[in-house]
């Protein structure tokens, strides 16, 4: 009986709430569109959205992003309904993240970049994609590293803790910087290899399928190339560029399926996926 219970619990998706902010730069309708996309991202990450909160401010609150009153409302809801995750539609600063975690402890706090990076990490299959995602994750993590050591603040008797704690953080920062440097070198080598591969494809016309994630690029490629290309009704089903030779009306060409676009893509990923963007840039159509 216990075994059955453990199995069913492990398969249950985590519950979440989504949090958006209407400022002078965007209309409420635009924010609602972004939140609908965020809900699809949450579903892709196997989270079950329970409620969406929207706050209107001239600019994000520097302390808590949504302001203390709205944060209190969110806190009461997530504690009453035992929500697992709070997902914010914009990138939180390290200070905002720390303050929100302090106000609503024992809950996971994610922002949109963190959620997208998590989905990319789940879906990376090749060594190239895994390297790209790992680099983006470390670049995102580095300025937020202090939050990883908040357990030191919770220990009674702070005497003697400050030095070792700071040393641990500095050691981790150095390790992460070294890893980022190593991954950048790896990606440069991979990008050179891929550029050579693109150059070796000869004089065939190159066509790239470009568009929003989950718009049907992989499905279209499967139909056109009559080959199996992984497609799924989730965001970012494809992370690696897939190339197939296609012949239509006796005209041969190379067809590329690329990673899809999305609003508010983490800037760390734009640089990391340079080779994928190069595939699009160098295409004839």
Secondary structure, 3 states (H helix, E strand, C coil): CHHHHHHHHHHCCEEEEEEEEECCCCCHHHHHHHHHHHHHHHHHCCEEEEEEEEEECCCCECCCECCHHHHHHHHHHHHHCCCCEEEECCCCCHHHHHHHHHHCCCCEEEEHHHHHHHHHHHHCCCHHHHHHHHHHHHHHHHCCHHHHHHHHCCCCCCCCHHHHHHHHHHHHHHHHHHHHHHHHHHHHHHHHHHHHHHHCCCCCEEEEECCECCCCHHHHHHHHHCCCCCCCCCCCCCCCCEEEEEEECCEEEEEEECCCECCCCCHHHHHHCHHHHHHHHCCCC
